[in-house]
Amino acid sequence: MKLTSLIARVAVVAGLSLAGLQFASAAQPLPALKPYKGAELDLAGAVESPGFESETFTIACWLPNIYDLDKWARRGINVAWFNQRLNPKEKSLEEYVNKASAAGLKMWRYPAEFMEPPADPSFDAKDPTLIAYSLLDEPILHHKSPDDMKEQAKAFKESNPKLKLILNLEGDKFVQPNPGPKVVEDHTGYMAAADIGFVDWYVKNRNADRYPMTHLWTAVERLIIWGKGKPVGAFVECSNQKIAAEGREPTVGEMRAEIVGSIIYGARLIAYFPESPGNKPNKGKQFGNGNDATPPDLEREMVQINKQLQALAPVLHAAGARLTTLPAPLIGAVRYYQGKTYLIVFNNDPETKTPFNGETLEPYDWRVYTAGAAPAGKK
């Protein structure tokens, strides 16, 4: 599979607008960034990814409990993400919306009439938090075909044709070295049902020593291809899910790597999965509760990196390309924003410091630099 050429074909949608998924916030000036002073960037083999215009970086949380919404807002989350049930399920939709609105959060969920229990269909028009509909999570797990998801998408669009549709897919189903035609066909079909795709691949919770984080990043990049340039987001581990004996919660650096690596590979949104739904003894430690098992060190990192994502949102959202020529262990990407090139660099090493651009990057550390004018034809 030649990812470079395939993504280049869909880069024509780089100006995609996510109207209906916007947040009310004034544009902020970009933070001061150091200039890149190295050799001319080698774009040979660079893998292009489309962008979209938004001043706010979407940071979602999966199934946050109503009693935790203020806490999640303080952590920098701006979207509470649900399917057909709230958390806890005994709370009414109106009560949850009021609490989310007071916390300054938006929501993705099923249309009101498809919720469990169903609400009045007219409720959505009055919901100040609702900015997108979420389709069924992990359709392969639930034995749903691409056609099934297209039927659900059609029903949801009838509820409100202006709202975008979000669909999360199981990244572990398509990270094999050479996905077969059926895999490609199915995931192309799944992405046809949605406006925005997401990927989950909980590598550290599945098998911390076996599965590399490149599995998640590769899934993001492939879904962009199969979605023909539609925006794609990545789920980020932030808890010990206790789902496998060889699993554990990520370290601070690993959580940062899941976020920054996914962005380098083309993600334009992220979502945290903070739950601990399993009960298997494993290599990790237990923190918090089943709803929010985020360790304190990951919470501190979450707050910090979420602020960085917001400060850099216009750049991170812009069209660009993943670089394939940086020396290991560095990975990186460029973004083209307002006539300038920006360079994102990540030290993909858990132990070794790496020199770059006149400074030293700590293990799993990252930087964003200005890198001169954008090439001709790039925004």
C-alpha positions as CSV (number, residue, x, y, z in Angstrom):
1,M,0.0,0.0,0.0
2,K,1.6,3.3,-1.1
3,L,0.2,5.7,1.5
4,T,1.9,8.8,0.0
5,S,0.2,8.5,-3.4
6,L,-3.2,7.6,-2.0
7,I,-3.3,10.5,0.5
8,A,-2.1,12.9,-2.2
9,R,-5.3,12.1,-4.1
10,V,-7.5,13.1,-1.3
11,A,-5.6,16.2,-0.3
12,V,-7.8,18.3,-2.6
13,V,-10.3,18.5,0.3
14,A,-7.7,20.2,2.5
15,G,-10.0,23.2,3.0
16,L,-12.7,21.1,4.6
17,S,-15.0,23.1,6.9
18,L,-16.5,21.5,10.0
19,A,-19.4,23.8,10.2
20,G,-21.7,22.4,12.9
21,L,-18.8,21.2,14.9
22,Q,-17.5,24.7,15.9
23,F,-17.1,26.1,19.4
24,A,-17.9,29.7,20.3
25,S,-14.4,31.1,21.1
26,A,-12.5,34.1,19.9
27,A,-9.3,33.5,17.9
28,Q,-6.2,33.8,20.0
29,P,-2.7,34.7,18.8
30,L,-0.3,31.8,18.3
31,P,2.3,31.4,21.0
32,A,5.9,32.5,20.3
33,L,7.6,29.6,18.5
34,K,11.3,29.1,17.9
35,P,12.5,29.1,14.2
36,Y,13.8,25.9,12.6
37,K,17.4,26.6,11.7
38,G,18.4,23.2,10.2
39,A,18.9,22.0,6.7
40,E,16.1,22.4,4.2
41,L,13.3,19.9,5.0
42,D,13.3,16.9,2.8
43,L,9.7,16.3,1.7
44,A,10.5,13.1,-0.3
45,G,7.9,10.5,0.4
46,A,6.0,12.9,2.7
47,V,2.4,11.6,3.4
48,E,-0.1,14.4,3.0
49,S,-3.1,14.9,5.2
50,P,-6.0,17.3,4.7
51,G,-6.9,20.0,7.3
52,F,-9.8,22.1,8.2
53,E,-10.4,25.6,9.7
54,S,-11.1,25.8,13.4
55,E,-9.7,28.0,16.1
56,T,-10.6,25.3,18.8
57,F,-9.0,21.9,19.1
58,T,-11.6,19.2,19.8
59,I,-10.8,17.3,22.9
60,A,-13.5,14.8,23.9
61,C,-14.0,12.4,26.8
62,W,-15.8,9.1,26.4
63,L,-18.8,8.7,28.7
64,P,-17.9,11.2,31.5
65,N,-20.1,10.8,34.6
66,I,-22.4,13.7,35.3
67,Y,-20.7,14.3,38.6
68,D,-17.3,14.6,36.9
69,L,-18.1,17.2,34.3
70,D,-16.7,20.1,36.1
71,K,-13.5,18.1,36.7
72,W,-13.2,17.2,33.0
73,A,-13.8,20.8,32.0
74,R,-10.9,21.9,34.3
75,R,-8.7,19.3,32.6
76,G,-9.3,21.0,29.3
77,I,-12.0,18.7,27.7
78,N,-14.6,20.5,25.6
79,V,-16.8,17.6,24.4
80,A,-18.7,14.9,26.4
81,W,-19.1,11.9,24.1
82,F,-22.0,9.4,24.3
83,N,-24.0,7.0,22.3
84,Q,-27.5,6.1,23.3
85,R,-27.0,6.1,27.1
86,L,-25.8,8.7,29.5
87,N,-23.6,8.2,32.6
88,P,-25.3,7.4,34.9
89,K,-28.1,6.1,32.8
90,E,-30.7,7.0,35.5
91,K,-30.1,10.7,34.8
92,S,-32.5,12.4,32.3
93,L,-31.1,14.0,29.2
94,E,-32.3,17.4,30.3
95,E,-30.5,17.1,33.6
96,Y,-27.3,16.0,31.9
97,V,-27.5,18.8,29.3
98,N,-28.0,21.4,32.0
99,K,-24.9,20.2,33.9
100,A,-22.8,20.0,30.8
101,S,-23.9,23.5,29.7
102,A,-23.0,24.9,33.1
103,A,-19.5,23.3,32.8
104,G,-19.0,24.9,29.4
105,L,-19.0,21.5,27.6
106,K,-20.5,20.4,24.3
107,M,-21.9,17.0,23.6
108,W,-21.9,14.3,20.9
109,R,-24.7,11.7,21.3
110,Y,-27.6,9.9,19.6
111,P,-30.6,12.0,18.5
112,A,-33.0,12.5,21.4
113,E,-35.6,10.1,20.0
114,F,-32.9,7.3,19.8
115,M,-31.6,7.7,23.3
116,E,-32.4,5.2,26.0
117,P,-34.8,6.1,27.3
118,P,-36.1,8.1,24.3
119,A,-36.6,11.8,24.7
120,D,-38.9,14.2,22.8
121,P,-37.5,14.7,19.2
122,S,-37.9,18.4,19.7
123,F,-35.4,18.4,22.5
124,D,-32.3,18.6,20.2
125,A,-33.3,21.9,18.7
126,K,-33.2,23.4,22.3
127,D,-30.0,21.7,23.4
128,P,-27.2,24.3,23.6
129,T,-24.6,21.6,24.0
130,L,-25.4,19.4,21.0
131,I,-22.9,19.9,18.1
132,A,-22.8,16.5,16.5
133,Y,-24.5,13.1,16.5
134,S,-22.5,10.0,17.4
135,L,-23.1,6.8,15.5
136,L,-22.8,3.4,17.1
137,D,-19.4,2.9,18.7
138,E,-17.2,0.1,17.3
139,P,-19.6,-1.4,14.7
140,I,-17.5,-4.5,14.0
141,L,-17.8,-5.5,17.7
142,H,-21.6,-5.1,17.4
143,H,-21.7,-7.0,14.1
144,K,-22.8,-4.0,12.1
145,S,-21.9,-3.8,8.4
146,P,-21.1,-0.6,6.5
147,D,-24.7,-0.7,5.1
148,D,-26.1,-0.9,8.6
149,M,-24.1,2.2,9.6
150,K,-25.3,4.0,6.5
151,E,-28.9,3.2,7.5
152,Q,-28.3,4.6,11.0
153,A,-26.6,7.6,9.5
154,K,-29.6,8.2,7.3
155,A,-32.0,8.0,10.3
156,F,-29.8,10.4,12.3
157,K,-29.6,12.9,9.4
158,E,-33.4,12.9,9.3
159,S,-33.4,14.1,12.9
160,N,-31.1,17.1,12.0
161,P,-29.4,17.2,8.6
162,K,-27.2,20.1,9.7
163,L,-25.3,18.1,12.4
164,K,-22.1,16.2,11.6
165,L,-21.9,12.4,12.2
166,I,-19.1,10.9,14.3
167,L,-18.1,7.2,14.0
168,N,-15.4,5.4,16.0
169,L,-13.8,2.3,14.5
170,E,-11.6,-0.4,16.0
171,G,-8.1,0.3,14.8
172,D,-6.8,-3.2,15.7
173,K,-8.9,-4.5,12.8
174,F,-6.8,-2.8,10.1
175,V,-3.1,-2.4,11.2
176,Q,-1.9,-5.6,9.6
177,P,1.1,-4.9,7.2
178,N,-1.1,-5.3,4.1
179,P,-4.9,-5.0,4.7
180,G,-6.9,-7.2,2.4
181,P,-9.4,-5.8,-0.1
182,K,-12.3,-6.7,2.2
183,V,-10.8,-4.7,5.0
184,V,-10.3,-1.7,2.8
185,E,-13.7,-2.0,1.3
186,D,-15.5,-2.3,4.6
187,H,-13.7,0.6,6.2
188,T,-14.2,2.8,3.2
189,G,-17.9,2.0,3.6
190,Y,-17.9,2.8,7.3
191,M,-16.3,6.1,6.6
192,A,-18.8,6.9,3.9
193,A,-21.5,6.8,6.6
194,A,-19.8,9.5,8.7
195,D,-18.5,13.0,8.4
196,I,-15.7,12.4,11.0
197,G,-13.9,9.2,11.8
198,F,-12.2,8.1,15.0
199,V,-9.8,5.2,15.8
200,D,-9.4,3.4,19.1
201,W,-6.4,1.0,19.6
202,Y,-5.5,0.6,23.3
203,V,-2.0,-0.7,22.8
204,K,-0.7,-0.3,26.3
205,N,-3.9,-1.8,27.9
206,R,-3.9,-4.7,25.5
207,N,-0.3,-5.7,25.8
208,A,2.1,-3.0,26.9
209,D,5.3,-4.8,25.9
210,R,4.1,-6.2,22.5
211,Y,2.1,-3.6,20.8
212,P,3.8,-0.4,19.7
213,M,2.1,3.0,19.5
214,T,2.7,3.0,15.8
215,H,-0.3,0.7,15.6
216,L,-2.5,3.6,16.6
217,W,-0.8,6.1,14.4
218,T,-0.9,3.8,11.4
219,A,-4.6,3.2,11.9
220,V,-5.2,7.0,11.9
221,E,-3.4,7.5,8.7
222,R,-5.1,4.6,6.9
223,L,-8.6,5.8,8.0
224,I,-7.8,9.2,6.5
225,I,-7.1,7.4,3.2
226,W,-10.2,5.3,3.2
227,G,-12.3,8.2,4.3
228,K,-11.1,10.1,1.3
229,G,-9.7,12.9,3.4
230,K,-12.4,13.2,6.0
231,P,-11.1,14.4,9.4
232,V,-10.0,11.6,11.7
233,G,-9.4,11.6,15.5
234,A,-7.6,9.3,17.9
235,F,-8.7,7.8,21.2
236,V,-6.0,8.2,23.9
237,E,-5.4,5.9,26.8
238,C,-5.3,7.5,30.2
239,S,-6.2,4.7,32.6
240,N,-5.6,1.1,33.5
241,Q,-8.6,-0.5,31.8
242,K,-7.8,-3.9,33.4
243,I,-8.8,-5.7,30.2
244,A,-5.7,-7.9,29.7
245,A,-3.1,-9.6,31.9
246,E,-0.3,-8.0,29.9
247,G,-1.8,-4.6,29.9
248,R,-1.4,-1.5,32.1
249,E,-2.0,2.2,32.1
250,P,0.3,4.3,29.8
251,T,3.1,6.3,31.3
252,V,3.1,10.1,31.0
253,G,5.4,9.9,28.0
254,E,3.3,7.2,26.3
255,M,0.1,9.2,26.7
256,R,1.8,12.2,25.2
257,A,3.2,10.0,22.4
258,E,-0.3,8.7,21.5
259,I,-1.5,12.3,21.2
260,V,1.4,13.9,19.3
261,G,2.2,10.8,17.2
262,S,-1.5,10.6,16.1
263,I,-1.4,14.3,15.2
264,I,1.8,13.8,13.2
265,Y,0.1,10.9,11.3
266,G,-2.9,13.2,10.5
267,A,-5.3,13.2,13.4
268,R,-7.1,16.5,13.9
269,L,-9.1,15.6,17.0
270,I,-8.5,13.5,20.1
271,A,-10.7,11.7,22.7
272,Y,-9.7,10.4,26.1
273,F,-10.9,7.0,27.4
274,P,-10.6,7.2,31.2
275,E,-12.7,4.2,32.2
276,S,-11.6,1.0,33.9
277,P,-14.2,-1.4,32.6
278,G,-12.4,-4.7,33.2
279,N,-11.4,-6.7,36.3
280,K,-8.4,-8.6,35.2
281,P,-5.2,-8.5,37.3
282,N,-2.4,-7.0,35.2
283,K,0.8,-5.1,35.2
284,G,-0.7,-1.8,36.1
285,K,-2.1,0.0,39.1
286,Q,-5.6,1.0,39.9
287,F,-6.6,4.6,40.3
288,G,-9.9,6.4,40.9
289,N,-12.9,4.4,39.9
290,G,-14.6,2.7,37.0
291,N,-15.8,6.0,35.5
292,D,-12.5,7.8,35.9
293,A,-9.4,5.9,36.6
294,T,-7.0,8.6,35.5
295,P,-3.8,8.6,37.6
296,P,-2.6,11.9,39.1
297,D,0.5,12.1,36.9
298,L,-1.5,11.6,33.7
299,E,-4.0,14.2,34.8
300,R,-1.2,16.7,35.2
301,E,0.1,15.9,31.8
302,M,-3.4,16.0,30.3
303,V,-4.0,19.5,31.6
304,Q,-0.7,20.7,30.2
305,I,-0.9,19.2,26.8
306,N,-4.6,20.1,26.3
307,K,-3.5,23.8,26.8
308,Q,-0.8,23.3,24.3
309,L,-3.2,21.8,21.8
310,Q,-5.6,24.8,22.2
311,A,-2.8,27.3,21.8
312,L,-1.7,25.7,18.6
313,A,-5.1,24.6,17.2
314,P,-5.1,26.6,14.0
315,V,-1.7,25.2,13.1
316,L,-2.4,21.6,14.1
317,H,-5.7,21.7,12.1
318,A,-4.0,23.0,8.9
319,A,-3.2,20.9,5.9
320,G,0.2,19.3,5.9
321,A,2.2,16.1,5.6
322,R,4.0,13.5,7.7
323,L,7.8,13.6,7.0
324,T,9.5,10.3,6.3
325,T,13.1,11.5,6.2
326,L,13.8,12.6,9.8
327,P,16.6,10.6,11.5
328,A,15.4,8.1,14.0
329,P,14.1,8.3,16.7
330,L,12.6,11.5,15.5
331,I,9.2,11.6,13.7
332,G,7.6,14.8,12.4
333,A,5.2,16.6,10.2
334,V,4.7,19.9,8.6
335,R,1.6,22.1,8.6
336,Y,0.9,25.0,6.2
337,Y,-0.9,27.9,7.9
338,Q,-1.4,31.5,6.6
339,G,1.4,31.3,4.2
340,K,3.9,29.8,6.6
341,T,5.4,26.3,7.2
342,Y,5.3,24.9,10.7
343,L,7.4,21.9,11.8
344,I,6.2,19.4,14.4
345,V,8.9,17.1,15.8
346,F,8.6,14.3,18.4
347,N,11.4,12.3,20.0
348,N,10.0,8.8,19.8
349,D,12.3,7.3,22.3
350,P,11.3,6.3,25.8
351,E,14.7,6.7,27.4
352,T,17.2,8.6,25.2
353,K,17.5,12.4,24.9
354,T,17.8,13.5,21.2
355,P,19.5,16.7,19.9
356,F,17.5,18.7,17.3
357,N,17.6,22.3,16.1
358,G,20.1,23.4,18.7
359,E,18.3,22.0,21.7
360,T,17.8,18.6,23.4
361,L,14.5,16.8,23.3
362,E,13.7,14.7,26.3
363,P,12.4,11.2,25.8
364,Y,8.9,11.4,24.3
365,D,9.1,15.2,24.1
366,W,7.9,17.4,21.3
367,R,8.3,20.8,19.7
368,V,6.6,23.0,17.1
369,Y,8.8,25.4,15.1
370,T,8.3,28.0,12.4
371,A,10.0,26.8,9.2
372,G,9.8,29.6,6.7
373,A,7.3,30.3,4.0
374,A,4.8,27.7,2.8
375,P,5.6,26.2,-0.6
376,A,3.8,27.5,-3.6
377,G,0.3,26.3,-3.7
378,K,0.1,25.6,0.0
379,K,-2.0,27.8,2.3
